[in-house]
Amino acid sequence: MSDFSVRDLEAIVRARLTDESATSYTRTLAGKGVDKCAEKFGEEAVETVIAAVKGEPSALIGEAADVVYHLTVLLAVSGLSWSDVEAQLAERTGQSGLEEKANRPA
């Protein structure tokens, strides 16, 4: 099992976004703005669903990695982080999922 985490990924993404001399896919994608980052995340999410429905474990793993990467980029270009997501998840653990969903604003 790898010791690599989403925190490690987030650090790499943020380093690439702040290194103005670097040429990377991350920087190129972010340079296209939040709309393009969100679109790419959506594409990867759909591909993940397709891999799951087809029952292809290796494809699902690959697509899930793509989703996590693109979500990390999307969070970063939106001024957010995995800490923000974790805080939201922590708030939700005190109640059932059904209760949490019922309490969401319309």
Secondary structure, 3 states (H helix, E strand, C coil): CCCCCHHHHHHHHHHHHHCCCCCCHHHHHHHCCHHHHHHHHHHHHHHHHHHHHHCCHHHHHHHHHHHHHHHHHHHHHCCCCHHHHHHHHHHHCCCCHHHHHHCCCC
